[in-house]
Structure formats: structure tokens, C-alpha cells
Amino acid sequence: MSRLSMPDKSTFSEHQQRVYDAIAGGPRGRVRGPLAVWLHRPGLAEHAQALGQYCRYDSSLPPRLSELAILTMAVAWKAEFEWWAHKPIALQAGVSPQVVEALRKGGEIPFEKDDERVVHAFVKSLVDTRHVPDDLYQEAVQVLGEGMVVDLVGVAGYYTLISMTLKVFEIEPPEGEVRELE
């Protein structure tokens, strides 16, 4: 059970209701996980959800690469909810089941697409070492382009906030769902 649930909708302030409606009425279609917790501070929820909407739906990264980056963050943080929520989206977006499973297990990943290899290496380096070496940066710019590299850093930053929220407030997948990162 989560340390902090969504505030009771019957007690929402006007600001909370406005933010809730924006999230539920947007591409996500519902309010759950970290977004629900952030409603305790509607100013945070409002701005974080807008950043999240950009990162997930409006960035220059195709969904396949964005979702791979999100799964890489989920594994790095051992954020079960994030893995549970994004694994099916990543598979639907075209990340191969073999790549997803290798990522989950933490072994050698059988990338067949160079852009996926670069996205994973970039995000993993950023998370593991808090640095991206010059050669990896240059390769990322060559393979993805500068705009996508900027968006990739944005996705990694946003999903760091997501992962921190999930871990601090102990937000887990719904009861009965399999935990895959332990």
C-alpha cells in the first residue's frame, strides 16, 4: 500500500479539480501513480504533468525510444510501478520482447537497432555515473540529432522525478500484478 493516496476527490480545492480534470481529460485518460500523489500539491502536479505530457507525447523522440528510456529509468530505480505501467507501452511501440527482458534481467541487451543501443547507453551512463562521456554524447548527436538528445535528457530528468516519487511514497503496481524488477 502506498504511503500517500490521492486526496479525496470530494474535498478537492478548485486548483486540485482543475489539475485533475486536465490530467484525466488529456492523453493519459486517468489519474494514478505519482500524478495522484502530486495532487496534494496542485502547483507541483500542474507543472509536472505538463512536463510529463511533453516528454511522453510531444517530444521529438519516437515512442519506441522514449519508452526504452523510461524502462531504462525504471530498472535503474527499481521502480516497479513504472515498469508495470510502461512495459506494455514499450512493447506496443516496437521495443522487442528480447530487449525488454534483457533490460529487466540486467544482462547483455541484444539491440538490433543502433538508435536503441545509443538511447540505452546514454540514459544508463547518465544515471549510473551522472555523466555522459564525450564519445557517447557525439554518437548520440550523430544517431539521434541534437533535438532528440535534448528531449532524451528531459525524459530522463522527468522520469527521475517520477521514480523518486514512486520510491518515496511506495507506489506499487495494483494488487495482484506481478513484480518483475526484484
Secondary structure, DSSP 8 states (H G I E B T S, - for coil): --SS----GGG--HHHHHHHHHHHTSTT-S--HHHHHHTTSHHHHHHHHHHHHIIIIISSS-HHHHHHHHHHHHHHHT-HHHHHHHHHHHHHHT--HHHHHHHHHTS-----SHHHHHHHHHHHHHHHHS---HHHHHHHHHHH-HHHHHHHHHHHHHHHHHHHHHHHTT----TT------
